[in-house]
Amino acid sequence: MFKFLRLICLCAPRILYDYFAWMLRYSIHPERYTFEVRYAAARKLIIKTIKNFRLNLQVDGLEILNNEKRAFVLVSNHLSMMDALVLVAISERPITFITKKEVKKSPFAGRVLRSVEGSLLDRKDLRQNVAVMEEAERRLNAGYCSYVVYPEGHRNPDPFGPMLPFHPGSFKLAYRTGVPVIAMAEFGNFRPFKRQLNYKSYLIQVRFFQPHEKEEYLAMTTTEFAPLVEKQVSDEVEAMKIKDKAYMDSKAYKQYPPDPQWYEVYVNGKF
């Protein structure tokens, strides 16, 4: 309980200020502001907010993401709401998300998502799903922004168990546009929001893989390509679990700031 009281005291003033300073305007009238301006505002708020969570962030291959000049589809395993926050914080390239419509009900996450033109899917409305995907295709073809898709379909309730299967349909957006597919593996994001865990340092590991080009994946069906990407991510997640265990066994989570041997990457030089 103390952890969340501390976070509310530290984060609420900034969130409330930004909510009235730009979030309402950007989410109600996104057409009046460039996507880059809206994304920069959301990213700045997220960085300032999640740094209060005492994250021990380790990122491998960040240059792959930030040096990619083309629009792309990023696919990743999914563990927590923290997944999207961390990804926006470390991505200098403007990205947005395809997620379920229920996120819209959140006064904070919903407004931020609409500010960056996230696509909200109603899983019970096939016609709406088609319209959302067609709009995402237009944006990708125009190089307007890049999309993040979680092929597992929803958050994995057992982070220490096997990953959920990657749905082949999650790759159709890439197949229809021919943009690169960047796979990402992550682990540890599930801890910061757990009420019973009040650590001084939360290890979060992220790794980006080299892009899969259309010449590679278009030679396969989505049902053939999805398991290949799933294995690529799953193998890395298993390696992350070993490192996570060493981190927990060493009691490093009781130390903040983190020991340099565990803290390898900073956002904008500091976090």
C-alpha positions in Angstrom: 0.0 0.0 0.0 2.9 2.4 0.9 4.4 1.9 -2.6 1.2 3.1 -4.3 0.7 6.0 -2.0 4.3 7.1 -2.7 3.7 6.8 -6.5 0.4 8.7 -6.3 2.1 11.5 -4.4 5.0 11.6 -6.9 3.2 11.1 -10.1 -0.3 12.6 -9.7 0.7 16.3 -9.8 2.6 15.9 -13.1 -0.2 13.7 -14.7 -2.9 16.2 -13.6 -0.9 19.1 -15.0 -0.3 17.4 -18.3 -3.9 16.2 -18.5 -5.2 19.8 -18.7 -2.1 21.3 -20.4 -2.2 19.1 -23.5 -3.7 15.7 -23.0 -7.3 16.8 -23.4 -6.5 18.9 -26.5 -4.4 16.3 -28.2 -6.9 13.5 -27.6 -10.0 15.5 -28.7 -8.4 17.2 -31.7 -5.4 15.2 -32.8 -5.7 16.6 -36.3 -4.6 20.0 -35.1 -1.1 18.8 -34.0 1.5 16.7 -35.8 1.9 13.1 -34.7 5.6 13.9 -33.7 4.5 16.7 -31.4 1.8 14.6 -29.7 4.2 11.6 -29.3 6.9 13.8 -27.8 4.5 15.1 -25.2 3.3 11.6 -24.3 6.8 10.2 -24.2 8.1 13.1 -21.9 5.2 12.5 -19.5 5.8 8.7 -19.4 9.5 9.1 -18.8 8.9 11.5 -15.9 6.3 9.2 -14.5 7.9 5.8 -14.7 11.2 6.9 -13.3 9.5 7.1 -10.0 8.9 3.3 -10.2 12.7 2.8 -9.6 13.1 0.7 -12.7 16.5 -1.0 -13.3 16.2 -0.9 -17.1 18.5 -3.0 -19.3 18.0 -2.7 -23.1 19.9 -4.6 -25.7 19.7 -3.6 -29.4 18.0 -0.2 -28.8 19.8 1.2 -31.8 17.9 -1.3 -34.0 14.7 0.4 -33.1 15.8 4.0 -33.1 17.9 3.8 -36.2 15.2 2.2 -38.3 14.0 5.0 -40.7 11.1 3.0 -42.2 7.7 2.4 -40.7 7.6 -1.1 -39.1 5.5 -3.5 -37.1 7.0 -4.4 -33.7 5.8 -7.7 -32.1 6.6 -8.7 -28.5 5.5 -10.9 -25.7 3.1 -9.2 -23.3 3.3 -9.2 -19.5 1.9 -6.0 -18.1 0.6 -2.5 -18.7 4.2 -1.4 -18.0 5.2 -3.0 -21.4 3.8 -0.1 -23.4 5.1 2.5 -21.0 8.7 1.3 -21.1 8.5 0.9 -24.9 7.4 4.5 -25.4 10.0 5.7 -23.0 12.9 4.1 -24.8 11.6 4.6 -28.4 12.6 7.9 -30.0 10.8 6.8 -33.1 7.1 7.6 -32.9 5.1 4.4 -32.3 1.5 3.6 -31.5 -0.4 0.5 -30.5 -3.2 -1.8 -31.6 -5.1 -2.8 -28.4 -8.5 -3.7 -27.1 -11.1 -0.9 -26.8 -11.4 -1.3 -23.0 -8.2 0.7 -22.6 -10.2 3.8 -23.7 -12.0 3.7 -20.3 -8.8 4.5 -18.5 -8.7 8.3 -17.9 -4.9 8.4 -18.2 -3.9 5.5 -20.5 -6.9 6.1 -22.7 -6.2 9.8 -23.2 -2.5 9.1 -23.9 -3.4 6.3 -26.4 -5.8 8.5 -28.2 -3.2 11.3 -28.3 -0.9 9.0 -30.2 -3.7 7.7 -32.3 -3.7 4.2 -31.0 -6.1 1.7 -32.7 -8.8 0.3 -30.4 -10.3 -3.0 -31.4 -13.7 -4.2 -30.5 -13.3 -7.9 -30.6 -17.1 -8.4 -31.0 -17.4 -6.1 -34.0 -15.8 -7.6 -37.1 -16.6 -4.6 -39.3 -15.0 -2.2 -36.9 -11.9 -4.5 -36.8 -11.6 -4.4 -40.6 -11.9 -0.6 -40.6 -9.2 -0.2 -37.9 -6.8 -2.5 -39.7 -7.4 -0.7 -43.0 -6.6 2.6 -41.3 -3.4 1.1 -39.8 -2.4 -0.1 -43.3 -2.8 3.4 -44.8 -0.6 4.9 -42.0 2.1 2.2 -42.5 2.1 2.6 -46.3 2.4 6.4 -45.8 5.2 6.0 -43.3 3.1 8.0 -40.9 3.9 5.9 -37.8 4.9 2.4 -36.7 2.7 -0.1 -34.9 3.2 -2.3 -31.9 1.3 -5.6 -31.8 1.2 -8.2 -29.1 0.6 -11.6 -30.9 -0.2 -13.4 -27.7 -3.5 -11.6 -27.7 -3.5 -10.6 -24.1 -1.2 -10.4 -21.1 0.4 -13.7 -20.0 -1.0 -14.4 -16.5 2.0 -16.6 -15.7 5.2 -14.8 -16.5 7.4 -17.7 -15.3 5.5 -20.2 -17.4 5.7 -20.6 -21.2 4.7 -17.8 -23.5 1.3 -17.9 -25.0 1.2 -18.9 -28.7 1.6 -16.1 -31.2 -1.5 -15.7 -33.3 -0.7 -15.8 -37.1 -3.3 -13.1 -37.7 -1.2 -10.6 -35.7 1.2 -10.6 -38.6 -1.3 -9.8 -41.3 -0.7 -6.0 -41.0 2.9 -6.6 -42.0 2.0 -9.0 -44.8 -0.4 -6.5 -46.3 2.1 -3.6 -46.2 5.5 -5.3 -46.6 7.0 -3.2 -43.8 9.9 -4.7 -41.6 8.9 -6.9 -38.6 11.0 -6.1 -35.5 10.7 -8.7 -32.7 11.2 -7.8 -29.1 11.6 -9.9 -26.0 11.0 -8.5 -22.5 10.9 -9.8 -18.9 10.3 -8.3 -15.5 7.6 -5.8 -16.4 5.0 -7.5 -14.3 6.6 -6.6 -10.9 6.2 -2.8 -10.6 2.4 -2.9 -10.5 2.2 -5.8 -8.0 0.9 -4.5 -4.8 2.7 -7.0 -2.6 6.1 -6.2 -4.0 7.8 -3.1 -2.7 11.3 -3.3 -4.0 13.9 -0.6 -4.2 14.8 -1.7 -7.7 12.8 -3.5 -10.4 14.8 -5.3 -13.1 13.3 -5.0 -16.5 15.1 -6.6 -19.5 14.4 -5.7 -23.1 16.0 -6.9 -26.3 15.3 -6.0 -29.9 16.1 -8.3 -32.8 17.2 -7.4 -36.3 14.3 -6.7 -38.6 12.6 -9.5 -40.6 12.4 -8.1 -44.1 9.5 -8.8 -46.4 11.7 -10.9 -48.7 12.0 -13.3 -45.8 8.5 -13.5 -44.4 6.5 -13.2 -47.6 8.1 -16.5 -48.7 6.1 -18.1 -45.9 2.5 -18.1 -44.7 1.6 -16.3 -41.5 1.1 -19.7 -39.9 4.7 -20.6 -40.8 6.2 -17.3 -39.8 4.4 -16.7 -36.5 6.0 -19.8 -34.8 9.5 -18.7 -36.0 9.2 -15.3 -34.4 7.6 -16.8 -31.3 10.6 -19.1 -30.8 13.0 -16.3 -31.3 11.3 -14.3 -28.6 10.7 -17.3 -26.3 14.3 -18.4 -26.4 15.4 -14.9 -25.3 12.8 -14.7 -22.6 14.1 -18.0 -21.1 17.6 -16.5 -21.1 16.2 -13.4 -19.4 14.6 -15.6 -16.7 18.0 -17.0 -15.8 19.5 -13.5 -15.5 16.4 -12.4 -13.5 16.9 -15.2 -11.0 20.6 -14.2 -10.5 19.4 -10.7 -9.9 16.8 -11.8 -7.3 19.3 -14.2 -5.6 21.9 -11.5 -5.3 19.3 -9.3 -3.5 20.1 -6.5 -5.9 16.4 -5.5 -5.9 17.0 -4.1 -2.4 19.5 -1.5 -3.7 18.7 1.8 -5.4 20.2 3.3 -7.4 21.0 -0.1 -9.0 24.6 -1.4 -9.0 26.2 -0.4 -12.3 26.7 -4.1 -13.2 22.9 -4.4 -13.4 22.1 -0.9 -14.8 23.3 -0.8 -18.4 21.0 1.5 -20.4 19.5 4.9 -19.5 16.8 6.8 -21.3 18.0 10.2 -22.6 21.2 9.8 -20.5 19.3 9.4 -17.2 16.2 7.7 -15.9 
